[in-house]
Amino acid sequence: MSPKTAKLGFIGHCLLVTACAAALILLWRVLQPMAPADPASRLVTARGDLAGDEKATIALFEKARGSVVYISTSQLVEDAWSRNVFSVPRGTGSGFIWDGAGHVVTNFHVIQGASEATVQLADGRKFRASLVGASPSHDLALLKIGVALRRPAPVPIGTSEDLKVGQKVFAIGNPFGLDWTLTTGIISALDRSLPSERGGPSIEHLIQTDAAINPGNSGGPLLDSSGRLIGINTAIFSPSGASAGIGFAVPVATVMRVVPQLIKSGRYVRPALGIEADEQVNERLQAITGLEGVYVLSVRPGSPAARAGLVGITATPGGIVPGDRITAIDGEDVDSLGALLAKLDDRKVGNVVKLTVSRGEAAREVPVELEAGT
């Protein structure tokens, strides 16, 4: 072998060894577990534009948020030993600005039993509220605060007569004290009724929604997709006390009837017939007789019902004599006292209604002019 050939063979051998070493190093690196990346070196992925429905929801909340308030109540308690009177927290709820005069609408049960209430605005300012009036039968109450500067805008008023099951709704409130919370859902049903927790007639014409309504949402607004008020969140149906997808709201049509009267006189005057009836007694009589309707217990002398010839239950030596039973008003069936009162609510004082009345097996129709209830 010539020196030149030997030299070339040595160089080839070196190149082969170098190539094998490089291949082994590359294979070793491939087989090694991937080292964790430095979090600081990660790049942020561009999100892109928000979806149209997201933009609409965000805009709705940002516009309506300032009109929603946080209500906290307290109660005066007297110490049994020292006789000192002090204030203790009672509960929290929601409300919303009704007008530029500082009126705040909320639920009656939010302020029921409280001796004072504080209203906090979205910008953090707090005001001592005064009670203007309330309508327990509608679970509505009206407060007033004195805001001199930077008054929050009232919630735009919508309609509830043309609502449809399935349309989107938005609830803003303070569930469990978590202030200014937005929940969304749809209208699940319309014209629902709920028994009153105070033992009175049931609350009628309620809106049912699956938007999350929890304790603390009470008194807050239920809005449509245009941000208009269509109801006031008032109750939930849940064995656990938390949202189970069934919430209820007082429709804005009821609010529009009640609140102006509360502003004017501090109380709601319901159109009335001049009869006495009781929900629990009515249910017992229905169970005994198997007949639906509203049993007239008594008739106030000189009332429209008395002038129309209605009579109540009378006691005689021979026993109790049933009186009249109202089964319909203007052709619309009534099966409970709550239903009758709700239908009267849809009328005005001075309107003439046609009652379908049964006494024994005889039925008749009588016109009655509604008076102002007491």
Contacts in CASP RR format, 6 or more apart in sequence:
PFRMAT RR
TARGET T0000
AUTHOR 0000-0000-0000
METHOD contacts of the structure
MODEL  1
MSPKTAKLGFIGHCLLVTACAAALILLWRVLQPMAPADPASRLVTARGDL
AGDEKATIALFEKARGSVVYISTSQLVEDAWSRNVFSVPRGTGSGFIWDG
AGHVVTNFHVIQGASEATVQLADGRKFRASLVGASPSHDLALLKIGVALR
RPAPVPIGTSEDLKVGQKVFAIGNPFGLDWTLTTGIISALDRSLPSERGG
PSIEHLIQTDAAINPGNSGGPLLDSSGRLIGINTAIFSPSGASAGIGFAV
PVATVMRVVPQLIKSGRYVRPALGIEADEQVNERLQAITGLEGVYVLSVR
PGSPAARAGLVGITATPGGIVPGDRITAIDGEDVDSLGALLAKLDDRKVG
NVVKLTVSRGEAAREVPVELEAGT
50 58 0 8 1.000
56 225 0 8 1.000
57 170 0 8 1.000
57 182 0 8 1.000
57 184 0 8 1.000
60 170 0 8 1.000
60 223 0 8 1.000
60 225 0 8 1.000
60 227 0 8 1.000
61 170 0 8 1.000
61 172 0 8 1.000
61 182 0 8 1.000
63 227 0 8 1.000
64 155 0 8 1.000
64 170 0 8 1.000
64 172 0 8 1.000
64 221 0 8 1.000
64 223 0 8 1.000
64 227 0 8 1.000
65 122 0 8 1.000
65 172 0 8 1.000
65 180 0 8 1.000
66 97 0 8 1.000
66 121 0 8 1.000
66 122 0 8 1.000
66 123 0 8 1.000
66 152 0 8 1.000
66 153 0 8 1.000
67 96 0 8 1.000
67 97 0 8 1.000
67 152 0 8 1.000
67 153 0 8 1.000
67 154 0 8 1.000
67 155 0 8 1.000
67 221 0 8 1.000
68 94 0 8 1.000
68 95 0 8 1.000
68 96 0 8 1.000
68 97 0 8 1.000
68 122 0 8 1.000
68 155 0 8 1.000
68 172 0 8 1.000
68 173 0 8 1.000
68 180 0 8 1.000
68 220 0 8 1.000
68 221 0 8 1.000
69 94 0 8 1.000
69 95 0 8 1.000
69 96 0 8 1.000
69 97 0 8 1.000
69 104 0 8 1.000
69 119 0 8 1.000
69 120 0 8 1.000
69 121 0 8 1.000
69 122 0 8 1.000
69 152 0 8 1.000
70 92 0 8 1.000
70 93 0 8 1.000
70 94 0 8 1.000
70 119 0 8 1.000
70 120 0 8 1.000
70 173 0 8 1.000
70 174 0 8 1.000
70 177 0 8 1.000
70 179 0 8 1.000
70 180 0 8 1.000
71 92 0 8 1.000
71 93 0 8 1.000
71 94 0 8 1.000
71 95 0 8 1.000
71 104 0 8 1.000
71 106 0 8 1.000
71 110 0 8 1.000
71 111 0 8 1.000
71 117 0 8 1.000
71 118 0 8 1.000
71 119 0 8 1.000
71 120 0 8 1.000
71 129 0 8 1.000
71 143 0 8 1.000
71 174 0 8 1.000
71 219 0 8 1.000
72 89 0 8 1.000
72 91 0 8 1.000
72 92 0 8 1.000
72 93 0 8 1.000
72 117 0 8 1.000
72 118 0 8 1.000
72 120 0 8 1.000
73 89 0 8 1.000
73 90 0 8 1.000
73 91 0 8 1.000
73 92 0 8 1.000
73 110 0 8 1.000
73 111 0 8 1.000
73 113 0 8 1.000
73 114 0 8 1.000
73 116 0 8 1.000
73 117 0 8 1.000
73 118 0 8 1.000
74 87 0 8 1.000
74 88 0 8 1.000
74 89 0 8 1.000
74 90 0 8 1.000
74 114 0 8 1.000
74 115 0 8 1.000
74 116 0 8 1.000
74 117 0 8 1.000
74 118 0 8 1.000
75 87 0 8 1.000
75 88 0 8 1.000
75 90 0 8 1.000
75 113 0 8 1.000
75 114 0 8 1.000
75 115 0 8 1.000
76 85 0 8 1.000
76 86 0 8 1.000
76 87 0 8 1.000
76 115 0 8 1.000
76 116 0 8 1.000
77 85 0 8 1.000
77 86 0 8 1.000
77 87 0 8 1.000
77 88 0 8 1.000
78 84 0 8 1.000
78 85 0 8 1.000
79 85 0 8 1.000
79 86 0 8 1.000
87 115 0 8 1.000
87 116 0 8 1.000
90 113 0 8 1.000
90 114 0 8 1.000
91 110 0 8 1.000
91 114 0 8 1.000
92 174 0 8 1.000
92 177 0 8 1.000
92 216 0 8 1.000
93 106 0 8 1.000
93 107 0 8 1.000
93 110 0 8 1.000
93 173 0 8 1.000
93 174 0 8 1.000
93 177 0 8 1.000
93 216 0 8 1.000
93 217 0 8 1.000
93 218 0 8 1.000
93 219 0 8 1.000
93 220 0 8 1.000
94 106 0 8 1.000
94 110 0 8 1.000
94 172 0 8 1.000
94 173 0 8 1.000
94 174 0 8 1.000
94 216 0 8 1.000
94 217 0 8 1.000
94 218 0 8 1.000
94 219 0 8 1.000
94 220 0 8 1.000
94 233 0 8 1.000
95 104 0 8 1.000
95 105 0 8 1.000
95 106 0 8 1.000
95 110 0 8 1.000
95 173 0 8 1.000
95 219 0 8 1.000
95 220 0 8 1.000
95 221 0 8 1.000
95 232 0 8 1.000
96 104 0 8 1.000
96 105 0 8 1.000
96 106 0 8 1.000
96 154 0 8 1.000
96 155 0 8 1.000
96 219 0 8 1.000
96 220 0 8 1.000
96 221 0 8 1.000
96 229 0 8 1.000
97 103 0 8 1.000
97 104 0 8 1.000
97 151 0 8 1.000
97 152 0 8 1.000
97 153 0 8 1.000
97 154 0 8 1.000
97 155 0 8 1.000
98 104 0 8 1.000
98 105 0 8 1.000
98 142 0 8 1.000
98 154 0 8 1.000
98 155 0 8 1.000
98 259 0 8 1.000
99 154 0 8 1.000
100 151 0 8 1.000
100 154 0 8 1.000
101 144 0 8 1.000
102 144 0 8 1.000
102 145 0 8 1.000
102 146 0 8 1.000
102 147 0 8 1.000
102 151 0 8 1.000
103 132 0 8 1.000
103 142 0 8 1.000
103 143 0 8 1.000
103 144 0 8 1.000
103 259 0 8 1.000
103 263 0 8 1.000
104 119 0 8 1.000
104 129 0 8 1.000
104 142 0 8 1.000
104 143 0 8 1.000
104 144 0 8 1.000
104 145 0 8 1.000
105 140 0 8 1.000
105 141 0 8 1.000
105 142 0 8 1.000
105 143 0 8 1.000
105 219 0 8 1.000
105 232 0 8 1.000
105 255 0 8 1.000
105 259 0 8 1.000
106 140 0 8 1.000
106 141 0 8 1.000
106 142 0 8 1.000
106 143 0 8 1.000
106 218 0 8 1.000
106 219 0 8 1.000
106 220 0 8 1.000
106 232 0 8 1.000
107 139 0 8 1.000
107 140 0 8 1.000
107 141 0 8 1.000
107 218 0 8 1.000
107 219 0 8 1.000
107 232 0 8 1.000
107 234 0 8 1.000
107 250 0 8 1.000
108 134 0 8 1.000
108 135 0 8 1.000
108 136 0 8 1.000
108 138 0 8 1.000
108 139 0 8 1.000
108 140 0 8 1.000
108 141 0 8 1.000
109 139 0 8 1.000
109 197 0 8 1.000
109 218 0 8 1.000
109 234 0 8 1.000
110 141 0 8 1.000
110 218 0 8 1.000
110 219 0 8 1.000
111 117 0 8 1.000
111 131 0 8 1.000
111 134 0 8 1.000
111 141 0 8 1.000
111 143 0 8 1.000
112 136 0 8 1.000
116 128 0 8 1.000
116 129 0 8 1.000
117 128 0 8 1.000
117 129 0 8 1.000
117 131 0 8 1.000
117 143 0 8 1.000
118 126 0 8 1.000
118 127 0 8 1.000
118 128 0 8 1.000
118 129 0 8 1.000
119 126 0 8 1.000
119 127 0 8 1.000
119 128 0 8 1.000
119 129 0 8 1.000
119 143 0 8 1.000
119 145 0 8 1.000
120 126 0 8 1.000
120 127 0 8 1.000
120 179 0 8 1.000
121 127 0 8 1.000
121 147 0 8 1.000
121 152 0 8 1.000
122 152 0 8 1.000
122 180 0 8 1.000
123 150 0 8 1.000
125 147 0 8 1.000
127 145 0 8 1.000
127 146 0 8 1.000
127 147 0 8 1.000
128 145 0 8 1.000
129 143 0 8 1.000
129 144 0 8 1.000
129 145 0 8 1.000
130 143 0 8 1.000
130 144 0 8 1.000
130 145 0 8 1.000
131 141 0 8 1.000
131 142 0 8 1.000
131 143 0 8 1.000
132 142 0 8 1.000
132 143 0 8 1.000
132 144 0 8 1.000
132 262 0 8 1.000
132 263 0 8 1.000
132 266 0 8 1.000
133 141 0 8 1.000
133 142 0 8 1.000
133 262 0 8 1.000
133 266 0 8 1.000
133 267 0 8 1.000
134 140 0 8 1.000
134 141 0 8 1.000
134 142 0 8 1.000
134 262 0 8 1.000
134 266 0 8 1.000
134 267 0 8 1.000
135 141 0 8 1.000
135 258 0 8 1.000
135 262 0 8 1.000
135 267 0 8 1.000
135 268 0 8 1.000
136 198 0 8 1.000
137 196 0 8 1.000
137 200 0 8 1.000
137 201 0 8 1.000
137 203 0 8 1.000
137 268 0 8 1.000
137 270 0 8 1.000
137 341 0 8 1.000
138 203 0 8 1.000
138 250 0 8 1.000
138 254 0 8 1.000
138 258 0 8 1.000
138 268 0 8 1.000
139 203 0 8 1.000
139 234 0 8 1.000
139 235 0 8 1.000
139 250 0 8 1.000
140 232 0 8 1.000
140 250 0 8 1.000
140 254 0 8 1.000
140 255 0 8 1.000
140 258 0 8 1.000
140 259 0 8 1.000
140 262 0 8 1.000
140 268 0 8 1.000
142 259 0 8 1.000
142 262 0 8 1.000
142 263 0 8 1.000
142 266 0 8 1.000
155 221 0 8 1.000
155 223 0 8 1.000
155 228 0 8 1.000
155 229 0 8 1.000
156 226 0 8 1.000
156 227 0 8 1.000
156 228 0 8 1.000
156 229 0 8 1.000
157 228 0 8 1.000
157 229 0 8 1.000
157 252 0 8 1.000
157 256 0 8 1.000
158 224 0 8 1.000
158 228 0 8 1.000
158 229 0 8 1.000
158 230 0 8 1.000
158 252 0 8 1.000
159 228 0 8 1.000
159 230 0 8 1.000
159 252 0 8 1.000
159 253 0 8 1.000
160 207 0 8 1.000
160 230 0 8 1.000
160 231 0 8 1.000
160 251 0 8 1.000
160 252 0 8 1.000
160 253 0 8 1.000
160 254 0 8 1.000
161 253 0 8 1.000
163 187 0 8 1.000
163 190 0 8 1.000
163 207 0 8 1.000
163 224 0 8 1.000
163 230 0 8 1.000
163 251 0 8 1.000
164 187 0 8 1.000
165 186 0 8 1.000
165 187 0 8 1.000
165 188 0 8 1.000
165 189 0 8 1.000
165 190 0 8 1.000
166 186 0 8 1.000
166 187 0 8 1.000
166 188 0 8 1.000
167 186 0 8 1.000
167 187 0 8 1.000
167 224 0 8 1.000
167 225 0 8 1.000
168 184 0 8 1.000
168 185 0 8 1.000
168 186 0 8 1.000
168 224 0 8 1.000
168 225 0 8 1.000
169 184 0 8 1.000
169 185 0 8 1.000
169 186 0 8 1.000
169 187 0 8 1.000
169 207 0 8 1.000
169 209 0 8 1.000
169 211 0 8 1.000
169 222 0 8 1.000
169 223 0 8 1.000
169 224 0 8 1.000
169 230 0 8 1.000
170 182 0 8 1.000
170 183 0 8 1.000
170 184 0 8 1.000
170 185 0 8 1.000
170 211 0 8 1.000
170 222 0 8 1.000
170 223 0 8 1.000
170 224 0 8 1.000
170 225 0 8 1.000
170 227 0 8 1.000
171 182 0 8 1.000
171 183 0 8 1.000
171 184 0 8 1.000
171 209 0 8 1.000
171 211 0 8 1.000
171 212 0 8 1.000
171 213 0 8 1.000
171 217 0 8 1.000
171 220 0 8 1.000
171 221 0 8 1.000
171 222 0 8 1.000
171 223 0 8 1.000
171 233 0 8 1.000
172 180 0 8 1.000
172 181 0 8 1.000
172 182 0 8 1.000
172 220 0 8 1.000
172 221 0 8 1.000
172 223 0 8 1.000
173 179 0 8 1.000
173 180 0 8 1.000
173 181 0 8 1.000
173 216 0 8 1.000
173 217 0 8 1.000
173 219 0 8 1.000
173 220 0 8 1.000
173 233 0 8 1.000
174 180 0 8 1.000
174 181 0 8 1.000
174 216 0 8 1.000
174 217 0 8 1.000
175 181 0 8 1.000
175 183 0 8 1.000
175 212 0 8 1.000
175 213 0 8 1.000
175 214 0 8 1.000
175 215 0 8 1.000
175 216 0 8 1.000
175 217 0 8 1.000
175 243 0 8 1.000
176 214 0 8 1.000
176 215 0 8 1.000
176 216 0 8 1.000
177 216 0 8 1.000
181 217 0 8 1.000
183 211 0 8 1.000
183 212 0 8 1.000
183 213 0 8 1.000
183 217 0 8 1.000
184 211 0 8 1.000
185 209 0 8 1.000
185 210 0 8 1.000
185 211 0 8 1.000
186 209 0 8 1.000
186 210 0 8 1.000
186 211 0 8 1.000
187 207 0 8 1.000
187 208 0 8 1.000
187 209 0 8 1.000
188 208 0 8 1.000
188 209 0 8 1.000
188 210 0 8 1.000
188 246 0 8 1.000
189 207 0 8 1.000
189 208 0 8 1.000
190 207 0 8 1.000
190 208 0 8 1.000
191 204 0 8 1.000
191 205 0 8 1.000
191 206 0 8 1.000
192 205 0 8 1.000
192 206 0 8 1.000
192 207 0 8 1.000
192 208 0 8 1.000
192 248 0 8 1.000
193 202 0 8 1.000
193 203 0 8 1.000
193 204 0 8 1.000
193 205 0 8 1.000
193 206 0 8 1.000
193 336 0 8 1.000
193 338 0 8 1.000
193 339 0 8 1.000
193 342 0 8 1.000
194 202 0 8 1.000
194 203 0 8 1.000
194 206 0 8 1.000
194 235 0 8 1.000
194 248 0 8 1.000
195 202 0 8 1.000
196 202 0 8 1.000
196 203 0 8 1.000
199 279 0 8 1.000
199 280 0 8 1.000
200 279 0 8 1.000
201 279 0 8 1.000
201 336 0 8 1.000
201 337 0 8 1.000
201 338 0 8 1.000
201 341 0 8 1.000
202 279 0 8 1.000
202 336 0 8 1.000
202 337 0 8 1.000
202 338 0 8 1.000
202 339 0 8 1.000
203 234 0 8 1.000
203 250 0 8 1.000
204 338 0 8 1.000
204 339 0 8 1.000
204 341 0 8 1.000
204 342 0 8 1.000
204 345 0 8 1.000
205 250 0 8 1.000
205 251 0 8 1.000
205 253 0 8 1.000
205 254 0 8 1.000
205 342 0 8 1.000
206 234 0 8 1.000
206 235 0 8 1.000
206 248 0 8 1.000
206 249 0 8 1.000
206 250 0 8 1.000
206 251 0 8 1.000
207 222 0 8 1.000
207 230 0 8 1.000
207 231 0 8 1.000
207 248 0 8 1.000
207 249 0 8 1.000
207 250 0 8 1.000
207 251 0 8 1.000
208 246 0 8 1.000
208 247 0 8 1.000
208 248 0 8 1.000
209 222 0 8 1.000
209 247 0 8 1.000
209 248 0 8 1.000
209 249 0 8 1.000
210 245 0 8 1.000
210 246 0 8 1.000
210 247 0 8 1.000
211 222 0 8 1.000
211 245 0 8 1.000
211 247 0 8 1.000
212 243 0 8 1.000
212 245 0 8 1.000
213 233 0 8 1.000
213 235 0 8 1.000
213 236 0 8 1.000
213 243 0 8 1.000
213 245 0 8 1.000
213 247 0 8 1.000
213 248 0 8 1.000
213 249 0 8 1.000
214 236 0 8 1.000
214 241 0 8 1.000
214 242 0 8 1.000
214 243 0 8 1.000
215 236 0 8 1.000
215 241 0 8 1.000
215 242 0 8 1.000
217 233 0 8 1.000
218 233 0 8 1.000
218 234 0 8 1.000
218 235 0 8 1.000
219 232 0 8 1.000
219 233 0 8 1.000
219 234 0 8 1.000
220 232 0 8 1.000
220 233 0 8 1.000
221 229 0 8 1.000
221 231 0 8 1.000
221 232 0 8 1.000
221 233 0 8 1.000
222 229 0 8 1.000
222 230 0 8 1.000
222 231 0 8 1.000
222 232 0 8 1.000
222 233 0 8 1.000
222 249 0 8 1.000
223 229 0 8 1.000
223 230 0 8 1.000
224 230 0 8 1.000
229 252 0 8 1.000
229 255 0 8 1.000
230 249 0 8 1.000
230 251 0 8 1.000
230 252 0 8 1.000
231 249 0 8 1.000
231 250 0 8 1.000
231 251 0 8 1.000
231 252 0 8 1.000
231 255 0 8 1.000
232 249 0 8 1.000
232 250 0 8 1.000
232 252 0 8 1.000
232 255 0 8 1.000
233 247 0 8 1.000
233 248 0 8 1.000
233 249 0 8 1.000
234 248 0 8 1.000
234 249 0 8 1.000
234 250 0 8 1.000
235 247 0 8 1.000
235 248 0 8 1.000
236 242 0 8 1.000
236 243 0 8 1.000
236 244 0 8 1.000
236 245 0 8 1.000
236 246 0 8 1.000
236 247 0 8 1.000
236 248 0 8 1.000
237 244 0 8 1.000
237 246 0 8 1.000
237 247 0 8 1.000
237 248 0 8 1.000
238 244 0 8 1.000
238 245 0 8 1.000
238 246 0 8 1.000
254 345 0 8 1.000
257 268 0 8 1.000
257 345 0 8 1.000
258 268 0 8 1.000
261 267 0 8 1.000
261 268 0 8 1.000
261 269 0 8 1.000
262 268 0 8 1.000
269 349 0 8 1.000
269 372 0 8 1.000
269 373 0 8 1.000
270 341 0 8 1.000
270 344 0 8 1.000
270 345 0 8 1.000
270 373 0 8 1.000
271 344 0 8 1.000
271 345 0 8 1.000
271 347 0 8 1.000
271 348 0 8 1.000
271 349 0 8 1.000
271 350 0 8 1.000
271 351 0 8 1.000
271 370 0 8 1.000
271 371 0 8 1.000
271 372 0 8 1.000
271 373 0 8 1.000
272 303 0 8 1.000
272 344 0 8 1.000
272 370 0 8 1.000
272 371 0 8 1.000
272 372 0 8 1.000
272 373 0 8 1.000
272 374 0 8 1.000
273 303 0 8 1.000
273 304 0 8 1.000
273 305 0 8 1.000
273 310 0 8 1.000
273 344 0 8 1.000
273 355 0 8 1.000
273 368 0 8 1.000
273 370 0 8 1.000
273 371 0 8 1.000
274 299 0 8 1.000
274 300 0 8 1.000
274 303 0 8 1.000
274 304 0 8 1.000
274 305 0 8 1.000
274 306 0 8 1.000
274 371 0 8 1.000
274 373 0 8 1.000
275 296 0 8 1.000
275 297 0 8 1.000
275 298 0 8 1.000
275 299 0 8 1.000
275 300 0 8 1.000
275 303 0 8 1.000
275 305 0 8 1.000
275 310 0 8 1.000
275 312 0 8 1.000
276 296 0 8 1.000
276 297 0 8 1.000
276 298 0 8 1.000
276 299 0 8 1.000
276 300 0 8 1.000
277 294 0 8 1.000
277 295 0 8 1.000
277 296 0 8 1.000
277 297 0 8 1.000
277 337 0 8 1.000
277 340 0 8 1.000
278 297 0 8 1.000
278 337 0 8 1.000
279 336 0 8 1.000
279 337 0 8 1.000
279 338 0 8 1.000
281 295 0 8 1.000
281 297 0 8 1.000
282 293 0 8 1.000
282 294 0 8 1.000
282 295 0 8 1.000
282 336 0 8 1.000
282 337 0 8 1.000
283 336 0 8 1.000
285 295 0 8 1.000
286 292 0 8 1.000
286 293 0 8 1.000
286 295 0 8 1.000
291 325 0 8 1.000
291 358 0 8 1.000
292 327 0 8 1.000
292 333 0 8 1.000
292 335 0 8 1.000
293 325 0 8 1.000
293 326 0 8 1.000
293 327 0 8 1.000
293 334 0 8 1.000
293 335 0 8 1.000
293 336 0 8 1.000
293 340 0 8 1.000
294 325 0 8 1.000
294 326 0 8 1.000
294 327 0 8 1.000
294 334 0 8 1.000
294 336 0 8 1.000
294 337 0 8 1.000
294 340 0 8 1.000
295 313 0 8 1.000
295 322 0 8 1.000
295 323 0 8 1.000
295 324 0 8 1.000
295 325 0 8 1.000
296 305 0 8 1.000
296 310 0 8 1.000
296 311 0 8 1.000
296 312 0 8 1.000
296 313 0 8 1.000
296 323 0 8 1.000
296 324 0 8 1.000
296 325 0 8 1.000
296 326 0 8 1.000
297 312 0 8 1.000
297 313 0 8 1.000
298 312 0 8 1.000
298 313 0 8 1.000
299 305 0 8 1.000
299 306 0 8 1.000
299 309 0 8 1.000
299 310 0 8 1.000
299 311 0 8 1.000
299 312 0 8 1.000
300 306 0 8 1.000
303 371 0 8 1.000
304 368 0 8 1.000
304 369 0 8 1.000
304 370 0 8 1.000
304 371 0 8 1.000
305 368 0 8 1.000
307 368 0 8 1.000
308 355 0 8 1.000
308 366 0 8 1.000
308 367 0 8 1.000
308 368 0 8 1.000
309 366 0 8 1.000
310 324 0 8 1.000
310 355 0 8 1.000
310 357 0 8 1.000
310 366 0 8 1.000
310 368 0 8 1.000
311 323 0 8 1.000
311 324 0 8 1.000
311 359 0 8 1.000
312 323 0 8 1.000
312 324 0 8 1.000
313 320 0 8 1.000
313 321 0 8 1.000
313 322 0 8 1.000
313 323 0 8 1.000
314 320 0 8 1.000
314 321 0 8 1.000
314 323 0 8 1.000
315 321 0 8 1.000
322 359 0 8 1.000
322 360 0 8 1.000
323 359 0 8 1.000
324 357 0 8 1.000
324 358 0 8 1.000
324 359 0 8 1.000
325 357 0 8 1.000
325 358 0 8 1.000
325 359 0 8 1.000
326 334 0 8 1.000
326 340 0 8 1.000
326 355 0 8 1.000
326 356 0 8 1.000
326 357 0 8 1.000
327 333 0 8 1.000
327 334 0 8 1.000
327 356 0 8 1.000
327 357 0 8 1.000
327 358 0 8 1.000
327 363 0 8 1.000
328 334 0 8 1.000
328 355 0 8 1.000
328 356 0 8 1.000
329 340 0 8 1.000
329 343 0 8 1.000
329 344 0 8 1.000
329 353 0 8 1.000
329 354 0 8 1.000
329 355 0 8 1.000
329 356 0 8 1.000
330 343 0 8 1.000
330 353 0 8 1.000
330 354 0 8 1.000
331 354 0 8 1.000
331 356 0 8 1.000
332 343 0 8 1.000
334 340 0 8 1.000
334 343 0 8 1.000
344 353 0 8 1.000
344 370 0 8 1.000
347 353 0 8 1.000
347 370 0 8 1.000
348 370 0 8 1.000
349 370 0 8 1.000
349 371 0 8 1.000
349 372 0 8 1.000
349 373 0 8 1.000
350 369 0 8 1.000
350 370 0 8 1.000
350 371 0 8 1.000
351 369 0 8 1.000
351 370 0 8 1.000
352 367 0 8 1.000
352 368 0 8 1.000
352 369 0 8 1.000
352 370 0 8 1.000
353 367 0 8 1.000
353 368 0 8 1.000
353 370 0 8 1.000
354 365 0 8 1.000
354 366 0 8 1.000
354 367 0 8 1.000
354 368 0 8 1.000
355 365 0 8 1.000
355 366 0 8 1.000
355 367 0 8 1.000
355 368 0 8 1.000
356 363 0 8 1.000
356 364 0 8 1.000
356 365 0 8 1.000
357 363 0 8 1.000
357 364 0 8 1.000
357 365 0 8 1.000
357 366 0 8 1.000
358 364 0 8 1.000
END
